């Protein structure tokens, strides 16, 4: 079983790459962002709670995210592995993910981080706002807050996986196909 954390700041291309990788490696893609958006659109209890944080550019509290993630994994008992996209976002989430997977007698094989500079992220997010209708990508103030939150709260998760020799940085600027090749070179070695 291959379990991969696909990591990077907002707009780095995690969702795009996860869509390619899930088919190539027959993995289940769990995007916390997609799950939150589904719940928000349908005004579920989780969705209303998540929306109150996301609209401010803040992270959803760990326990809410962890419970949601565990439910998504449970929906796929026959999976050959998972791509975790947008999770973990804090070191405590990474520890919770490890503990949850240990109960299933599996582990994270590696964290693959898409490395993209801040100016490129802003361009990508503004463009995504035009094509996807995502309001959180349209406001430059919210975009900057999301990037700042990532740098302050999420980027340190890199160190958690570096200590385990499971961190792999990949240049996230270039063609989709070229970036997929770089990521595949890592996945094939895991």
N, C-alpha and C positions, 0 to 999 in steps of 0.2 A: 504494500500500500504506500503510495506517495502522497504526502501531505505537504503542501507548499503554502507559505505566506507570501503573497504578492504585495509588495510594499512600495510606498512612494507618496509624495505630496498630492494634494488635489490637482487633477489635470495632468498627471504624469502618464496616463495611458493604461492604468491597471485594468479597467473594465474591458478595453479593447483587446489587450493581450490575453486576459483571462478567457475571453470568448474563443480565441484561436487555440489556446493551450488545452482547454477542457475537451475539445474535439480531438486534438492531436494525441492526447494522453489518456482519454476516456476518464476524466476526473469530473467531479461535481464542483461547480463554481458557486461559492457562497459569497455574495456581495452584501455586506451589512448595509451599504447605502441603498441598494435595490430593495432589500427587505424593509428598511425603514420607510422608503418612498411608497411601497405598496401599502404598508400599514397606515401611513399618513393620508394617502389618497382615500383609503377606506374608513378613515376616522376610527380606527381601533383604539383601544386604551393605550397600547404601546405607541401607536402612531401619533396620538395627540401629545403624549409625553415627549416623544422624540422630537416632534416638530417644535416644541417650545425651546429646545436647546439648539437645534440645527439652524433655526431662523436667526439666532444670535451669533452663529458661527462657532458655537461651543460644541464640545464632545458630549454625547449622550452618556449618562452615568454607567460605570462598568457593569454593575449587576444586571441592569436592564439589557445591555448588549450581550452579556454572557448567557443569560437565560434564553434570549432569542437565538443565539448561535447554537446552543445545545439542542434546541427544538429543530433547527434546520438540519443538523447532522443526523438527528434521530429519524428524520423523514427519508433518509437515504441509507438504510442498513446494508445494502449490497454494493455500496460504492467501492471503487478501486482506489479511491483517494480523494482528497479535497484541495481546492484552491481557495484559500481564505483571502479575500479581497476587502481591505478596509478594516481588518481585524488581525491581530491585536493592535490597538492604538496607544496602549500604555503598558508599562512593565507589569503592572498587576494583572492586566488582561492576558499578557503573554504567559504569566505564571498560571493563571486560571485555565488557559487553553492547554498548557502542558499537563496540568492535573486532570483535566477532563479526558484528554487523549490517553493518558496513562491508565485510566480505568478501562479503556478499550484495548489496552496493551499495544498502542501505537504511539508514534511521536511525530513531531514536525521534522521533515527531512531537510528543509532549508528555507531561508527567507531570501527572496530575490527582490532587490530594491531597484526600482527605476529611478535613476538619478537625472533630474531635469532642473535647470536654473530657474530662478524666480520670475525673470522677465518672460521667458517662454511659457511658464505656467499661466501667467496672467493673460497672455494672448490666447492660449488654448481654452481657458475657462470662458473668456468673453465670446469666443467663437462657438463654444458648446452651448452657451446661453441662447445664441441665435438659432441653433439647429435643434436643440432638445427641449427648449421651453423651460429649462430649469431656472427658476427665479434666483436660487442661491448662487448661480454663476453670473448673474447679470449686474450685480451691484459691486463696484470696485472696492467699497469699504468692507463688505462681507467677504469678498475674495481675499483681501489683505488679512482680515481677521482669521480666515481659515488657514492661510499660509503661516501666519504667526503662531496660531494654535498648534499646527503641525510641527513647526520648528521647536516650540517650547515643550510640548507634551508628548508628541508622537515620535519624532526623530530619535529620542533617547532609547527607544525600543531596539534600535540597531545594535546598541551595546549588549543588550541581553542575548541576542543571537550570535554576536561576535564572540562572546565568552564561551559559547558552545561550538564554535567553529562551524556555524550554520548560516553565516551571512554572506551573500553574494551580490555585489553592486554591479549594475548593468547600465550602460549609457542609454537613457530613455529618449534621446534626440536622434531623429533619423526617420527612415521609412518604417512603416508598420512591419513589413516583411523583414527588414534588417534587424529590427529590435527583437522580433520573434526568434530569429536565428540565434541571436546572442543569448536570449533566455533559454532556448531549447538546448544550447550547448551546456548550460548549467544543469537543467532538469535531467538530461541524459546521464549525467555523472552522479546524480543523487541516488 
